[in-house]
């Protein structure tokens, strides 16, 4: 499980800069299998199918999270899977 800070837009239209609201951190939690990890990124897969296909399984919802955005990593028990 990855707890991380995401980016977001403050609007899609023209706004007066002095009217902008104070930004907040948008904290997200993503749960899945860490498929790849580099010095700067983690690739997480929340949905995996065809798990008995000898390494040719399929993933859905695959996302890259920059490590600079990660607040916390929590190990989830998968022994019953």
Order of alpha helices (4+ residues) and beta strands (2+ residues): beta-beta-beta-beta-beta-beta-beta-beta
